[in-house]
Amino acid sequence: MAVDDPGRQLNAYSYVTLCLFLVALIPVIHPVTLRLGRRIKLRFNLATAPPLAVLILLICRAIDFDIVGKGCLGSQGVEPYAIMILFYSLAYICISIDVTGFLQFCALWASRRAGQRGLLAFFLFFLLTSVMSALTSNDVVILTGTAFLSYFTRVAGIDPTAFLLSEFTTANIASMALYIGNPTNVVVSQAYNMNFVQYSAWMLLPTVVCLLLAFIVLRVLFNNPKYLPRVIYPPDADPRRALIDPTGAVFGILCLVCCLGTLIGTSFVRSVSVWMVTLPFAVIMLARDIAYDLQLQKHYPWSPRRKSEPQLDVVHPDEALTSGSAIAMDILPDIGTSGINYRLHTEKQSRNSSVVADHVSVNGQSVLTLESGATQSHRESAPPKSWQQQHSDVPKTEGKRWPSRLLAKFNWCKSKLPTVVAVIGRMPWAVLPFSLSMFVLVEALSDTGWIGTFAIALSVFTKNYITAVYGSVAVSILVCQFLNNIPMTILFTRMIQHPNFTSRVQSDAVMQGMILGLIVGSNIGACLTIIGSLAGIMFDHILKTKGIHVLGYVRFLKWNIMILPILAVGTASVIVGELYVVFIRGL
């Protein structure tokens, strides 16, 4: 990315750019819908507001297309397109593993192992979410774990506050451990040429210490039977019933492990970018999912179900089953996923063969129907229709306009490749326009002189490596609450790279302290308020759809303001110790 002139003066375009940058963040935190007449709605959210801000800047000529190109392609070691390829490649692998039911299997297994011991259940879920977040990402844990814990605490009849806060806290802490745990880690690492091994060498110890502190603080804070009862009544569910595709789960885990191993092996070769490693593994996982769907079509072609065929029970990774064939409908993570066919498990099949259907029936009652991408729950006494009967009333698209033809093609893909459509439908696509637009907006701030101004202000923490670490952690955590952690990380990375900042840095220890402090702040800064990260926004949305209101903005802040300072000080102290050993003692 181009570096603006250290002495560049601010002008009218500078203030317009800054205002649009700040205004574009408002719908990210609080989406806004404007009505233009009865049918037209304009939705401003994280996927639309930042691109609109870029468009306005282009129209008023505050920036040109060269800035847009630099923001998307990058320079100075930061490659936005590479970060997005890395993010979505890993997201596909992890979500594909989730679709097999493996993550729900782990959650149900932990629940069964704990039995009626409430404290053991709390510890096992703490450990499970930590491991999951470290090996996948915080977003994957939030999307899968929140729905299950909502169901678990409801069935057990306990207050969900302790379990949900534990999940959210550990997801954001454990994401510090590996290079791939959070997009913010990739932004900082790419900017300063930190490979996979170098990153983990610095961040593994602070992550472990922070997790230990988090467990101690949470146990003390929630040492009340109201939040952590000694005896609970977990759901009576067989974990194996959630594992609908064991072969796919094993394949996905091996694919993820091989991907991580290859990342470590190639981290010493600077010519190999991380996206070059993760993309092939995502393609392999995609090919396996396609082969799986085609195999289902071969063995279970769509036709009216014969009377001799066995009855089917619903098993889906976004659901946890209670005893028998009943479905815990309240844990479906209604997060906007659309067009996903649900798999049905044949109880009498010893090899867990699966078929796909649009209609789900349990004990003679229809409980799920997917219409226009929405998940609905209803009851009817009549038996379920066959697949052909359900689709016989769908209007033909011959002669229709392109939207109808497009919808027909989508429905065809949904019926032929249900697993692929399910995984792709659950991927966080809104992050793509949001992230790329934020890169462009930060590039615009640099081009109009703001980055240099902010860099001078940030240089107040460059007196020594101790002030660098504590100052960077504190400021980045604070700014996360106003800008969200991804924009904050992009902005601070550019500030630390700026000559106005680097010219005031007196040692390598100070620079490394600022970098590591930024990584810590961008991860655990998401733990303070709901709007500190995209994971927090998704977390809040899932809870609202489940009817859980015990963790609104104020109560969430109230709990975390007692947790976060201890985590921040403890983690920063570990980094200070590492810097002392490496740079001062020279070990």
HUZI-V687839 format. One record per pair of residues at least 6 apart in sequence whose C-alpha atoms are under 7 Angstrom apart, sorted by the first residue. I is the first residue (numbers start at 1). J is the second residue. Records with the same first field share a line. If there is no record, write none. Layout:
I = J / J
This chain:
1 = 70 / 74 / 75 / 76
2 = 75
3 = 446 / 498
4 = 446 / 447 / 449
6 = 452 / 499 / 500
8 = 449
9 = 449
10 = 448 / 449
13 = 62 / 448
14 = 448 / 449
17 = 444 / 445
18 = 445
20 = 53
21 = 441
24 = 49 / 50 / 53
25 = 483
27 = 44 / 45 / 46 / 49
28 = 45 / 46
29 = 531
31 = 44 / 45
32 = 43 / 44 / 45
33 = 41 / 42 / 43 / 44
34 = 41 / 42 / 43
35 = 41 / 42
46 = 430 / 434
47 = 430 / 431 / 433 / 434
50 = 434 / 437 / 438
51 = 433 / 437
54 = 437 / 441
57 = 63
58 = 64
63 = 444
67 = 440 / 443 / 444
68 = 440
71 = 439 / 440 / 443
72 = 80 / 81 / 436 / 439 / 440
73 = 79 / 80 / 81
74 = 80
76 = 191
77 = 190 / 191 / 192 / 193
78 = 187 / 190 / 191
80 = 436
82 = 275
83 = 186
84 = 432
85 = 275 / 279
86 = 274 / 275 / 278 / 279
87 = 183
89 = 278 / 279 / 282
90 = 278 / 282
91 = 427
92 = 282 / 423 / 427
93 = 252 / 256 / 282 / 285
94 = 136
95 = 423
96 = 423
97 = 249 / 252
98 = 317
99 = 317
100 = 243 / 244 / 245 / 246 / 248 / 249 / 317
101 = 242 / 243 / 244 / 245 / 316 / 317
102 = 243 / 249
104 = 242 / 317 / 320
105 = 239 / 240 / 242 / 243
108 = 239
109 = 239
110 = 124 / 125
111 = 121 / 234
114 = 120 / 121
115 = 234
116 = 231 / 232 / 233 / 234
117 = 230 / 231 / 232
118 = 228 / 229 / 230 / 231 / 232
119 = 228 / 230
122 = 163
126 = 166 / 167 / 170
129 = 141 / 167 / 170 / 171
130 = 170 / 171 / 174
132 = 141
133 = 141 / 171 / 174 / 175 / 181
134 = 174 / 175 / 177 / 178 / 181
136 = 181
137 = 175 / 181 / 182
138 = 171 / 172 / 175 / 181 / 182
139 = 535
141 = 171
142 = 168 / 535 / 539
144 = 318
146 = 164 / 539
147 = 331 / 332 / 333
148 = 320 / 331
149 = 164
150 = 160 / 331
151 = 330 / 331
152 = 234 / 235
153 = 159 / 160
155 = 234 / 235
156 = 232 / 233 / 234 / 235
158 = 227
159 = 226 / 227
161 = 227 / 550
162 = 222 / 227
169 = 527
170 = 211
172 = 523 / 524 / 526 / 527
173 = 207 / 210 / 211 / 523 / 524
174 = 207
175 = 181 / 182 / 523
176 = 203 / 207 / 523
177 = 200 / 203 / 204 / 207
178 = 200
179 = 185 / 186 / 196 / 199 / 200
180 = 186
184 = 486 / 489 / 522
185 = 519
187 = 490
188 = 493
195 = 267
196 = 263 / 264 / 267
197 = 264 / 267
206 = 571 / 574 / 575
209 = 571
210 = 567 / 570 / 571
213 = 567
214 = 567
217 = 563
222 = 228
235 = 322
236 = 322 / 323
237 = 321 / 322 / 323
241 = 315
242 = 315 / 316 / 317 / 320
244 = 315 / 345 / 352
245 = 352
252 = 285
255 = 281
259 = 277 / 278 / 281
262 = 277
263 = 274 / 277
266 = 272
289 = 419 / 420
290 = 417 / 420
293 = 416 / 417 / 418 / 419
296 = 355
297 = 416
300 = 355
303 = 387 / 388
304 = 386 / 387 / 388
305 = 386
310 = 346
311 = 346
312 = 344 / 345 / 346 / 347
313 = 325 / 344 / 345 / 346 / 347 / 362
314 = 343 / 344 / 345 / 360
315 = 343 / 344 / 345
316 = 342 / 343
318 = 332 / 333
319 = 328 / 331 / 332
320 = 328
321 = 327 / 328
322 = 328
325 = 362
326 = 362
330 = 546
331 = 546
333 = 542
334 = 542 / 545
335 = 542
337 = 425 / 426
338 = 373 / 374 / 425
339 = 373
340 = 418 / 421 / 422
341 = 356 / 357 / 358 / 414 / 418 / 422
342 = 356 / 357 / 358
343 = 354 / 355 / 356 / 357
344 = 354 / 355 / 356
345 = 352 / 353 / 354
346 = 352 / 353 / 354
358 = 369 / 370
359 = 368 / 369
360 = 366 / 367 / 368 / 369
361 = 367 / 384
364 = 381 / 383
365 = 379 / 380 / 381
366 = 378 / 379 / 380 / 384
367 = 377 / 378 / 379
368 = 375 / 376 / 377
369 = 375 / 376
370 = 376
397 = 404 / 405
414 = 421
438 = 487
439 = 490
442 = 491
445 = 451
451 = 494 / 495
452 = 495 / 498 / 500
454 = 495
455 = 495 / 496 / 498 / 500 / 501
456 = 500 / 501
459 = 501 / 504
461 = 467 / 468 / 471
462 = 468 / 504 / 505 / 510
464 = 510
465 = 509 / 510 / 513
466 = 576
468 = 510 / 513 / 514
469 = 513 / 514 / 517 / 572 / 576
470 = 572
472 = 514 / 517 / 518
473 = 517 / 518 / 520 / 521
476 = 518 / 521 / 522
477 = 521 / 522 / 525
479 = 488
480 = 488 / 525 / 526 / 532
481 = 529 / 531 / 532
484 = 531 / 532 / 533
485 = 522 / 526 / 532 / 533
489 = 522
495 = 501
496 = 502
505 = 511
509 = 579 / 583
517 = 572
525 = 532
526 = 532 / 533 / 536
527 = 560 / 564
528 = 557 / 560 / 561 / 564
529 = 553 / 556 / 557
530 = 536 / 537 / 540 / 553
531 = 537
581 = 587
